[in-house]
Amino acid sequence: MKIGIIGAGNIGTTLARKLSAAGHAVKLAGSKGPEDIGEKATEVGAIPVAAHEAARDVEAIVLSIPFAKIPDVAGLFAHVPANVVVIDTSNYYPMRDGNIAEVDDGKPESVWSSEQLGRPVVKAFNAVLAQTLAESGAAAGMTGRIAIPVAGDDVHAKAIARELVNETGFDALDAGDLANSWRQQPGTPAYCTELTLPDLQDALSTAEKARAPGIRDALIKGFMEATPPLRHEQIVARNREVTARR
């Protein structure tokens, strides 16, 4: 498959590495230009390109940029064919992104993303830490394989996203439509808690929409202020502890 990845941060670069290794032709675009990420792209097996080139002549686009920057790339999608799958990996953090009234009022993040882009997206790879994605993949069928939720309104697009999740070493859980994708947003039991498939299903079902934003903000504040910085396993454990249903 031909895949364009817009965003060369930890998640975008890790996806480029894993999807290239799985045999896909991957183009990778950063926030500046192809020269700025040339060495990084080559290292992970991708072709460094400008953002508009990453959205051209591909079958899937992975959008892995800060949530508030999504409106800035909307113009890139004006001529992208309707059958191209768009995967949104972003998450909303007001202390980083600034407040977005519609999302603060309860609109699911990827519903907002879809509206900004003028086309439907699939929400995937957002509920996993970069280190988890890079280091914790496992072969299909292995005991304890971590699962990743995938939400979307188009059955075909969601099936493609789920297959890509599987190819990166994780079980893909159909998490329903975009209207319910808030269940995998920050502050919920499904977010960055490294759960297996049945446990992730339970986590999605027990999410509480009203509690999630407060939990999200308290967790990120704690992580940023921790001295020394928390280790990866401590972050996962803290996410599990604080988001657990009371």
C-alpha positions in Angstrom: 0.0 0.0 0.0 1.1 3.6 -0.6 1.0 5.5 2.6 1.7 9.2 3.3 2.5 10.2 6.9 2.2 13.9 7.8 4.1 14.5 11.0 7.6 13.3 11.8 7.4 13.2 15.6 7.7 10.1 17.7 4.4 8.5 16.6 4.7 9.4 12.9 8.3 8.3 12.7 7.7 5.0 14.5 4.7 4.3 12.2 6.9 5.0 9.2 9.5 2.6 10.4 7.0 -0.2 11.1 4.9 0.2 8.1 7.9 0.4 5.8 9.2 -2.8 7.4 5.8 -4.4 6.7 6.3 -3.8 3.0 4.4 -0.6 2.4 5.7 2.4 0.4 5.8 5.2 2.9 6.3 8.9 2.3 7.1 11.0 5.4 6.6 14.7 5.8 7.7 16.9 8.7 6.7 20.4 9.8 9.5 22.1 7.8 10.7 20.4 4.6 12.1 17.1 3.2 15.6 18.3 3.7 15.0 18.7 7.5 14.0 15.1 7.9 15.9 13.4 5.1 18.3 11.4 7.3 15.5 10.4 9.7 13.2 9.3 6.9 16.0 7.3 5.2 16.8 5.6 8.5 13.2 4.4 8.9 12.8 3.3 5.3 10.6 6.2 4.2 10.9 8.8 1.4 11.2 12.4 2.8 8.7 14.7 1.1 6.8 18.0 1.6 3.4 17.7 3.3 1.5 18.2 0.0 3.4 15.4 -1.6 2.6 13.1 1.3 -1.1 13.6 0.5 -0.7 12.9 -3.2 -0.9 9.5 -5.0 -1.5 7.4 -1.8 -4.1 5.0 -0.5 -3.9 6.1 3.1 -2.8 9.2 4.9 -1.7 9.2 8.6 -2.1 12.6 10.2 0.2 12.7 13.2 0.5 16.3 14.1 -0.6 18.4 17.2 -4.3 18.5 17.5 -4.6 22.3 17.2 -2.6 22.2 13.9 -5.2 20.2 12.0 -7.0 23.2 10.5 -3.6 24.3 9.1 -3.3 21.3 6.9 -6.9 21.2 5.7 -6.0 22.6 2.3 -3.9 19.6 1.6 -7.0 17.4 1.5 -9.0 19.5 -1.0 -8.1 17.2 -3.9 -7.4 13.9 -2.1 -9.8 11.3 -3.5 -12.7 10.2 -1.3 -11.5 6.6 -1.2 -8.2 7.5 0.5 -8.3 6.5 4.1 -7.3 9.3 6.6 -6.1 8.2 10.0 -6.0 10.7 12.8 -3.6 9.9 15.6 -3.9 13.2 17.5 -5.1 14.1 21.0 -6.3 17.3 22.5 -4.4 18.8 25.4 -5.6 22.3 26.2 -2.4 23.3 28.0 -0.5 22.6 24.8 -3.1 23.3 22.1 -5.1 26.2 23.7 -8.8 25.8 24.4 -11.1 24.7 21.6 -14.6 25.6 22.7 -16.4 22.9 20.7 -14.2 20.1 22.1 -14.4 21.6 25.6 -18.2 21.4 25.2 -18.0 17.7 24.5 -17.5 17.2 20.7 -15.3 14.2 20.2 -11.9 15.1 19.0 -12.0 13.2 15.7 -15.5 14.5 14.9 -13.9 18.0 15.2 -10.9 16.8 13.1 -13.2 15.5 10.4 -15.0 18.8 10.3 -11.8 20.8 9.9 -10.6 18.6 7.1 -13.9 18.4 5.3 -13.8 14.6 5.2 -14.2 11.6 7.5 -11.2 10.3 9.5 -10.5 7.1 11.4 -9.3 7.5 15.0 -6.4 5.1 15.6 -2.9 5.0 17.1 -3.9 7.9 19.4 -4.3 5.7 22.6 -0.8 4.3 22.7 2.4 5.9 24.0 5.2 6.3 21.5 7.5 3.9 23.4 4.7 1.3 23.5 4.3 1.6 19.8 8.0 1.3 19.2 8.9 -1.5 21.6 5.9 -3.5 22.6 4.5 -5.0 19.4 4.1 -8.7 19.2 3.1 -11.3 16.6 -0.5 -12.0 16.1 -1.9 -14.6 18.5 0.7 -14.1 21.2 -0.5 -14.1 24.7 -0.7 -10.7 26.2 -0.6 -8.8 22.9 -1.6 -5.2 23.5 -4.7 -3.9 21.8 -5.3 -0.5 20.1 -8.8 1.0 19.6 -9.9 2.0 16.1 -13.0 4.2 15.7 -14.6 5.4 12.5 -17.8 5.7 10.5 -16.7 4.0 7.3 -16.4 0.2 7.5 -13.9 -0.1 4.7 -11.7 2.7 6.0 -11.8 1.2 9.5 -10.9 -2.2 8.2 -7.8 -0.8 6.5 -6.8 1.0 9.7 -7.2 -2.1 11.7 -5.0 -4.1 9.4 -2.3 -1.4 9.7 -2.6 -1.7 13.5 -2.1 -5.5 13.2 0.9 -5.0 11.0 2.6 -2.8 13.6 2.3 -5.6 16.2 -1.0 -4.9 18.0 -4.5 -6.3 18.2 -7.0 -3.9 16.6 -10.3 -3.4 18.4 -13.3 -2.0 16.5 -14.2 0.8 18.9 -17.4 1.9 17.0 -18.2 5.1 15.3 -16.6 8.5 15.7 -19.4 9.8 17.9 -18.2 7.3 20.5 -14.5 7.9 19.9 -14.3 10.0 23.1 -14.0 6.6 24.8 -10.4 6.4 23.6 -9.4 10.0 24.3 -7.0 11.2 27.0 -8.4 10.7 30.6 -10.2 7.4 29.8 -9.4 3.9 30.9 -8.5 2.9 27.3 -5.9 5.7 26.8 -2.3 4.6 27.1 -2.9 1.8 29.5 -1.5 -1.1 27.5 -4.5 -3.5 27.7 -5.2 -6.8 26.0 -8.2 -7.1 23.7 -10.8 -8.2 26.3 -9.5 -5.7 28.9 -9.6 -2.9 26.3 -13.2 -3.7 25.4 -14.1 -3.4 29.1 -12.2 -0.1 29.4 -14.0 1.4 26.5 -17.4 0.4 28.0 -16.6 1.9 31.4 -15.3 5.3 30.2 -17.1 8.3 31.7 -17.2 11.3 29.5 -17.8 13.9 32.2 -14.7 12.7 34.2 -12.2 12.4 31.3 -11.2 16.0 30.8 -10.4 16.6 34.5 -8.4 13.3 34.7 -6.6 14.2 31.4 -5.5 17.6 32.8 -4.5 16.3 36.2 -2.4 13.4 34.7 -0.5 15.5 32.2 0.2 18.1 34.9 1.6 15.5 37.2 3.7 13.9 34.4 5.2 17.3 33.5 6.0 18.2 37.1 7.4 14.8 38.2 11.0 14.9 39.4 12.7 12.8 38.3 10.6 12.2 35.2 8.5 9.1 35.4 9.6 6.0 33.6 7.5 4.5 30.9 6.1 1.8 33.1 5.3 4.3 35.8 3.3 6.4 33.3 1.3 3.4 32.2 0.6 2.3 35.8 -0.4 5.9 36.7 -2.8 6.0 33.8 -4.4 2.8 34.8 -4.7 3.8 38.5 -6.3 7.2 37.9 -8.6 6.3 35.1 -10.0 3.2 36.7 -13.7 3.4 37.4 -14.4 4.5 41.0 
